Amino acid sequence: MLAHAGVAYEVAVRPVDENNLMSAAAPAPAAVVTQYFVEGGKIRIGAANAKTNFLFKDGVMYVIDNPSRVVHVLKHATSAQVVAHYLETVKQLEEAAAAASPEERPAAQQKADDMRAVSDRLREAVPRDFRTTSRFESVEGRACRVWEEREGGAKRLELCVAPAATVPGGTEILNGMKTLSQFRQGCDFALGVEFGLSDWWPDLASLNGVPLLIREYKYDSVVSEVMLMAMHEAPAASKWDLPAGYAIQDGPEYALWYMR
C-alpha cells in the first residue's frame, strides 16, 4: 500500500456514428483519453503535459492554463452557487425595471423576464428512471451489469456498473464523482454526459457500483461511449499543489466563464 496514495484512472470518450452519417471510407473517430486522479474526495483532471488541468477541492474549481501559466480560481462554480447567481441577477433586473422611467420600463422588464426564463430553465428538474437489466458485459476484463436510464420514456443512457469492491480504488472513484456532482459541469467531467443543474448523485449512488462503460443514446442510436479504464493506485505527492510560478487570478464568475 502506497503512503498517502490516491487512485489514478483514465476516461476515454469516443463518438459513435450508428447512422453512418460520415463517409464509410472515413476512419472511425478516435477516443479522447483524459487522465484523472482522486484522493479523499479531491479530484484532478488532465495529465501533467495537458494544455489545461482542472482541480476540484473544497467547493472551489481551479482551471490551470499551462500555456499562459495562469490559474483561474472559480469560487462560485457549484450548481447551487450558479443558481444563486441567476436568482440574484433576476432580482437586480426586476428592481431596475421597477425603478426605470415609464418609457424604459417595458424593455427593462423584458430583460428581467428573459433572465428569469433562463434561470427557471436551468433549475428545471428532469425526471430520470434508472432500471437494472439482466445483461452483463465485460470492460477490460471486469464484469459489469447494464443499467438503463430513461428520460421522458426514451432511453438516454446505458451504464455498465461493477461493484466498487471489484474495481481498484472503486470507493475513491465514487467519492471523486460525488465531489464533481456539486459542480456545474460535474457530470461532463465525471460521466461524459450533460445533466444540467439537477442533482444526479443520488441516482448514481443508487446503482451501487462504479460505471465502467456509459453509452449515450439519441433517437434510439448510440452517439457516444465513455469508458473508465487503467485504474491503479498512485502517490498523491504534489497532485493538489498549484504549479509554482503561475499567476493566480480570481474568477470570473463561473456563469460568465461557462458562457464565454
RARANOR-V5342 format. One record per backbone hydrogen bond with DSSP energy under -0.5 kcal/mol. NH is the residue of the N-H (numbers start at 1). CO is the residue of the C=O. If there is no record, write none. Layout:
((NH/CO) (NH/CO))
//
This chain:
((5/2) (6/234) (7/38) (8/232) (9/36) (10/229) (11/34) (12/227) (13/11) (13/32) (14/12) (14/225) (16/223) (18/16) (18/222) (20/17) (26/23) (32/13) (33/31) (34/11) (36/9) (37/44) (38/7) (39/42) (42/39) (43/56) (44/37) (45/54) (46/35) (50/47) (53/64) (54/45) (55/62) (56/43) (57/55) (57/60) (60/57) (61/74) (62/55) (62/60) (63/61) (63/72) (64/53) (64/62) (65/63) (65/70) (66/51) (66/64) (67/51) (69/65) (70/65) (71/247) (72/63) (72/70) (73/71) (73/249) (74/61) (74/72) (75/73) (77/74) (79/182) (82/78) (83/79) (84/80) (85/81) (86/82) (87/83) (88/84) (89/85) (90/86) (91/87) (92/88) (93/89) (94/90) (95/91) (96/92) (97/93) (98/94) (99/95) (100/96) (100/97) (105/101) (106/102) (108/104) (109/105) (110/106) (111/107) (112/108) (113/109) (114/110) (115/111) (116/112) (117/113) (118/114) (119/115) (120/116) (121/117) (122/118) (123/119) (124/120) (124/121) (127/125) (129/150) (130/128) (131/129) (131/148) (133/146) (137/144) (139/142) (140/138) (142/139) (143/141) (144/137) (145/161) (146/135) (147/159) (148/131) (149/157) (150/129) (151/154) (152/127) (154/151) (156/149) (157/149) (158/215) (159/147) (160/213) (161/145) (161/159) (162/210) (166/163) (167/164) (170/164) (170/167) (173/169) (174/170) (175/171) (176/172) (177/173) (178/174) (179/175) (180/176) (181/177) (182/179) (183/180) (184/77) (186/183) (188/185) (189/185) (190/186) (191/187) (192/187) (192/188) (193/187) (195/193) (197/122) (198/195) (200/198) (204/200) (205/201) (206/202) (207/204) (208/205) (210/162) (211/209) (212/160) (212/210) (213/160) (214/226) (215/158) (216/224) (217/156) (218/221) (221/218) (223/216) (224/216) (225/14) (226/214) (227/12) (228/212) (229/10) (232/8) (234/6) (236/4) (239/236) (241/238) (246/243) (247/69) (249/71) (249/247) (251/73) (256/253) (257/253) (258/254) (259/255) (260/256) (260/257))
//
